[in-house]
């Protein structure tokens, strides 16, 4: 079957964000199943297209708020109000309707379209209405925006996030109505999108790559506890702030704690044993340098790719329930705790056991195999629905 994958950002050779990883894995899994996949979307500056022969670029586009200046943010906001769209959708008007229509014509004929997340599909929804479609909802975007509105620090931010939530809800509803089948990355998201039945939706278990992880190998951890993530995203930052404010004070002062990943501002007044490393060259190498990984998501929808990466590497972890959403069977060396005391106690226990020489690592290949099998099985159901309407 020939499928067209329509996405704001195309799969790249070195995916770094959770969104990039999910895009690459879904396309690679479809190809692993024997389908021909053409891709249409933008390329983020500095990245390289994963499969240029089967990719039609709409141009280069930086979509990350933290990487653009105030002038660009104002232009996006003006476009959003002009089109009556969410800001995240309005960014896609860097391409014209004619350009997208020409891109679709250039890859035809095709059997169906995979509408990947709300951004690009939401900006040009009517162009896809005549074709069989699958919709991949990476998150319940309206719910995430509403959560951001509830914690916004100013009336203007609250207004903008509330507007985003209202408009995203409409876009998501229209995408679900258009699609022959809807994929989410976490089971709870199906009901939140109004498509809870198995005849309308299914869950895509994810991996970080269709290639299996390396076998377990000995490690010499540099840090007792370490977190890595995109902390400029509000939902991720909420988890980091909870960990720093509520968990770190409960941990022994001799625990060496590292936070890797971009931060808009470094929290003040931190204990001397907490280090902020900024962006690291290789997130997987960083995770392997840690005795125990705290997975600290508190809000949000979709799946946490950093949790999946940790489990594939076989590193022991303590996770909130939100951090393991969309993961049916966390590995045996993952403890789940939501309360402050329980989370801290689990970290202390695992770190002390690792310090004493106990090997808490597991073989992440079993987790990877289970997830990949689940991914291809779920995709096969959606494609069957695409074929028969």
Secondary structure, 3 states (H helix, E strand, C coil): CEEEEEEEECCECCCCCHHHHHHHHHHHHHHHCCCEEEEEEEECCCCCECCHHHEEEEEECCCCHHHCCHHHHHHHHHHHHHHCCCHHHHHHHHCCHHHHHHHHHHHCCCCEEEEECCHHHHHCHHHHCCCCEEEEECCCHHHHHHHHHHCCCCHHHHHHHHHHHHHHHHHHHHHHHHCCEEEECCCHHHHHCCCCCCCCEEECCCCCCCCCCCCCCCCCCCEEEEEECCCCCHHHHHHHHHHHHHHHHHCCCCCCEEEECCCCCCCCCCCCCEEEEECCCCHHHHHHCEEEEEECCCCCCCCCHHHHHHHHHCCCEEECHHHHCCCCCCCCCEEECCCHHHHHHHHHHHHHHHHCCCCCCCCHHHHHHHHHHHHHHHHHHHHHHHHHC
